[in-house]
């Protein structure tokens, strides 16, 4: 995982479920605890109530739908809105077409976002965007 994914390194944990590279889901995916997506999801991803896990959208994954989870690491492609009660981490090489709303936000300078950013902690948003340059 290297230094690219600080949220994933912040604690010792295992993934409870993995959607592998050859898997495609059409419809709503409900997750609980820590979930790793490497395949494709054509539908919303929603974390079940009272769960406080990490959803990792791998660099090979594609999601076409909205994502609502506690903590989200995005290294792949997302076409939809992203909402987290905790942290959203957008990694180098990630592409997001949709709005992001979270408590804490970390954006790598080599990530691409086409949408609005909303962070309940205003200083976090300024810090996350400090090195980013808007594209004309």
C-alpha positions as a Markdown table, in Angstrom:
| # | Residue | x | y | z |
|---|---|---|---|---|
| 1 | Unk | 0.0 | 0.0 | 0.0 |
| 2 | Unk | 3.0 | 2.4 | 0.4 |
| 3 | Unk | 2.6 | 6.0 | 1.5 |
| 4 | Unk | -0.2 | 6.6 | -1.0 |
| 5 | Unk | -3.0 | 5.6 | 1.4 |
| 6 | Unk | -2.6 | 7.1 | 4.9 |
| 7 | Unk | -6.1 | 6.3 | 6.0 |
| 8 | Unk | -5.5 | 2.6 | 5.2 |
| 9 | Unk | -2.3 | 2.7 | 7.2 |
| 10 | Unk | -3.7 | 4.6 | 10.2 |
| 11 | Unk | -4.9 | 1.5 | 11.9 |
| 12 | Unk | -4.4 | -2.2 | 11.7 |
| 13 | Unk | -7.4 | -3.9 | 10.1 |
| 14 | Unk | -8.5 | -6.5 | 7.6 |
| 15 | Unk | -11.0 | -6.3 | 4.9 |
| 16 | Unk | -14.2 | -8.1 | 5.7 |
| 17 | Unk | -15.2 | -8.4 | 2.0 |
| 18 | Unk | -13.6 | -7.9 | -1.3 |
| 19 | Unk | -15.3 | -7.5 | -4.7 |
| 20 | Unk | -12.6 | -9.0 | -7.0 |
| 21 | Unk | -11.4 | -7.7 | -10.3 |
| 22 | Unk | -13.6 | -10.0 | -12.4 |
| 23 | Unk | -16.8 | -9.1 | -10.5 |
| 24 | Unk | -19.5 | -6.7 | -11.7 |
| 25 | Unk | -22.5 | -5.7 | -9.7 |
| 26 | Unk | -25.6 | -4.1 | -11.2 |
| 27 | Unk | -27.6 | -2.6 | -8.4 |
| 28 | Unk | -27.2 | -1.3 | -4.8 |
| 29 | Unk | -24.2 | -2.6 | -2.8 |
| 30 | Unk | -24.6 | -2.5 | 0.9 |
| 31 | Unk | -21.4 | -2.8 | 2.9 |
| 32 | Unk | -20.5 | -3.4 | 6.5 |
| 33 | Unk | -17.1 | -2.9 | 8.2 |
| 34 | Unk | -14.1 | -2.7 | 5.8 |
| 35 | Unk | -14.8 | -3.3 | 2.2 |
| 36 | Unk | -12.4 | -3.4 | -0.8 |
| 37 | Unk | -13.7 | -2.9 | -4.3 |
| 38 | Unk | -11.5 | -4.0 | -7.2 |
| 39 | Unk | -14.2 | -4.8 | -9.7 |
| 40 | Unk | -17.1 | -2.7 | -11.1 |
| 41 | Unk | -20.2 | -1.5 | -9.4 |
| 42 | Unk | -23.1 | 0.0 | -11.5 |
| 43 | Unk | -25.3 | 1.3 | -8.7 |
| 44 | Unk | -25.0 | 3.0 | -5.3 |
| 45 | Unk | -22.7 | 1.8 | -2.5 |
| 46 | Unk | -24.2 | 2.4 | 1.0 |
| 47 | Unk | -22.7 | 1.4 | 4.3 |
| 48 | Unk | -25.1 | -0.3 | 6.7 |
| 49 | Unk | -26.2 | 1.6 | 9.8 |
| 50 | Unk | -24.0 | 1.5 | 12.9 |
| 51 | Unk | -21.0 | 0.4 | 10.8 |
| 52 | Unk | -17.8 | 2.5 | 10.9 |
| 53 | Unk | -15.6 | 0.9 | 8.3 |
| 54 | Unk | -13.4 | 2.0 | 5.4 |
| 55 | Unk | -14.5 | 1.5 | 1.8 |
| 56 | Unk | -11.5 | 1.3 | -0.5 |
| 57 | Unk | -12.1 | 1.9 | -4.2 |
| 58 | Unk | -9.0 | 0.3 | -5.7 |
| 59 | Unk | -7.1 | 1.9 | -8.6 |
| 60 | Unk | -8.5 | -0.8 | -11.0 |
| 61 | Unk | -12.1 | -0.3 | -9.8 |
| 62 | Unk | -15.0 | 1.6 | -11.4 |
| 63 | Unk | -18.1 | 2.8 | -9.6 |
| 64 | Unk | -21.0 | 4.4 | -11.4 |
| 65 | Unk | -23.3 | 5.4 | -8.6 |
| 66 | Unk | -23.4 | 7.4 | -5.4 |
| 67 | Unk | -21.2 | 6.3 | -2.4 |
| 68 | Unk | -22.3 | 6.9 | 1.2 |
| 69 | Unk | -19.9 | 5.5 | 3.9 |
| 70 | Unk | -18.1 | 6.4 | 7.0 |
| 71 | Unk | -14.6 | 6.6 | 5.5 |
| 72 | Unk | -13.7 | 6.3 | 1.9 |
| 73 | Unk | -10.4 | 5.8 | 0.0 |
| 74 | Unk | -10.7 | 6.4 | -3.7 |
| 75 | Unk | -7.8 | 5.4 | -6.0 |
| 76 | Unk | -10.0 | 4.3 | -9.0 |
| 77 | Unk | -12.8 | 5.9 | -11.0 |
| 78 | Unk | -16.1 | 7.1 | -9.5 |
| 79 | Unk | -19.0 | 8.6 | -11.4 |
| 80 | Unk | -21.4 | 9.8 | -8.7 |
| 81 | Unk | -21.5 | 11.8 | -5.5 |
| 82 | Unk | -19.4 | 10.8 | -2.5 |
| 83 | Unk | -20.6 | 11.4 | 1.1 |
| 84 | Unk | -18.6 | 10.4 | 4.2 |
| 85 | Unk | -19.3 | 11.0 | 7.8 |
| 86 | Unk | -15.6 | 10.7 | 8.5 |
| 87 | Unk | -12.7 | 11.0 | 6.0 |
| 88 | Unk | -12.5 | 10.9 | 2.2 |
| 89 | Unk | -9.1 | 10.3 | 0.7 |
| 90 | Unk | -8.6 | 10.9 | -3.0 |
| 91 | Unk | -5.4 | 9.3 | -4.2 |
| 92 | Unk | -3.1 | 10.0 | -7.1 |
| 93 | Unk | -4.6 | 8.7 | -10.3 |
| 94 | Unk | -8.2 | 8.7 | -9.0 |
| 95 | Unk | -10.9 | 10.3 | -11.2 |
| 96 | Unk | -14.1 | 11.5 | -9.6 |
| 97 | Unk | -17.0 | 13.0 | -11.6 |
| 98 | Unk | -19.4 | 14.1 | -8.8 |
| 99 | Unk | -19.6 | 16.1 | -5.6 |
| 100 | Unk | -17.7 | 15.1 | -2.4 |
| 101 | Unk | -19.0 | 15.9 | 1.1 |
| 102 | Unk | -17.1 | 14.8 | 4.2 |
| 103 | Unk | -15.9 | 15.8 | 7.6 |
| 104 | Unk | -12.2 | 15.4 | 6.6 |
| 105 | Unk | -10.8 | 15.5 | 3.1 |
| 106 | Unk | -7.4 | 14.6 | 1.7 |
| 107 | Unk | -6.7 | 15.1 | -2.0 |
| 108 | Unk | -3.5 | 14.1 | -3.8 |
| 109 | Unk | -2.3 | 16.7 | -6.3 |
| 110 | Unk | -2.4 | 14.0 | -9.1 |
| 111 | Unk | -6.1 | 13.2 | -8.5 |
| 112 | Unk | -8.9 | 14.5 | -10.9 |
| 113 | Unk | -12.1 | 15.8 | -9.5 |
| 114 | Unk | -15.0 | 17.3 | -11.6 |
| 115 | Unk | -17.5 | 18.4 | -9.0 |
| 116 | Unk | -18.0 | 20.4 | -5.8 |
| 117 | Unk | -16.2 | 19.8 | -2.6 |
| 118 | Unk | -17.8 | 20.3 | 0.8 |
| 119 | Unk | -16.0 | 19.8 | 4.0 |
| 120 | Unk | -17.6 | 20.5 | 7.4 |
| 121 | Unk | -14.2 | 21.4 | 8.7 |
| 122 | Unk | -13.3 | 24.5 | 6.5 |
| 123 | Unk | -9.6 | 24.4 | 7.5 |
| 124 | Unk | -9.5 | 20.8 | 6.3 |
| 125 | Unk | -10.8 | 21.8 | 2.9 |
| 126 | Unk | -8.2 | 24.6 | 2.6 |
| 127 | Unk | -5.4 | 22.2 | 3.6 |
| 128 | Unk | -6.7 | 19.5 | 1.2 |
| 129 | Unk | -6.8 | 22.0 | -1.7 |
| 130 | Unk | -3.6 | 23.9 | -0.8 |
| 131 | Unk | -1.5 | 22.4 | -3.6 |
| 132 | Unk | -4.3 | 21.9 | -6.1 |
| 133 | Unk | -4.5 | 24.1 | -9.2 |
| 134 | Unk | -8.0 | 24.6 | -10.8 |
| 135 | Unk | -8.2 | 23.5 | -14.4 |
| 136 | Unk | -9.6 | 25.9 | -17.0 |
